[in-house]
Amino acid sequence: MNTPINETGTGTTTTTSAPRRGGRISTIFGLIVAAVLVVAFIVFVTQNTEQVQIEFFGLNLDLAQGVALLLAAVVGFLIAVLGAGALRLRSKVRRRRS
């Protein structure tokens, strides 16, 4: 029985697989969705230009209504992500203790 010898002379060979086509399609799809969302955000902000006054913990801001709503959505998203991360970390610590 003859064992093939690779460049290192160890007798083991490695194979490389072709790049997955599905990964490229999902990346393109994600970029298209992101582009559509950016356009939607730009349209939203440009259509909601009425000035609103926001008072929060003594901070007074005069912003366009669209910008204020987007800012509130971003802050809410960050709170949700941080909360989910804290819960995930807590459950991971509990699993390691037991």
Secondary structure as the mmCIF struct_conf table of DSSP 4:
data_model
#
loop_
_struct_conf.conf_type_id
_struct_conf.id
_struct_conf.beg_label_comp_id
_struct_conf.beg_label_asym_id
_struct_conf.beg_label_seq_id
_struct_conf.end_label_comp_id
_struct_conf.end_label_asym_id
_struct_conf.end_label_seq_id
TURN_TY1_P TURN_TY1_P1 GLU A 7 THR A 8
BEND BEND1 GLY A 9 GLY A 11
HELX_LH_PP_P HELX_LH_PP_P1 SER A 17 ARG A 20
HELX_RH_AL_P HELX_RH_AL_P1 ARG A 21 GLN A 47
STRN STRN1 GLN A 51 PHE A 56
TURN_TY1_P TURN_TY1_P2 PHE A 57 GLY A 58
STRN STRN2 LEU A 59 ALA A 64
HELX_RH_AL_P HELX_RH_AL_P2 GLN A 65 ARG A 97
#
